[in-house]
């Protein structure tokens, strides 16, 4: 699936922050699923800061939230990442 230019721009902006890249890396290193408080503790960021970065990643569709009880877990959206890379190659 080739993404439109607006979606490519949104993803590129989301990936343009080192904290967001660190969040993606942390999720990937934990079998692709991580809880928000774990992200906060492992990256030494405040909870509001992590929430802000997670919102940007969710809006760009790079990660997907799953609610389990009272907690949200986040997993990588491999399909969107692959589509993003393919779309960049075709530019």
Buried (B, 14 or more C-beta within 10 A) or exposed (E): EEBEEEBBEBBEEBBEBEBBBBBBEBBBEBEEBBBBEBBBEBBEBEEEEBBBBBEBBBEBBBBBEEEEEEEBBBBBBEEBBEBBEEBEEEE
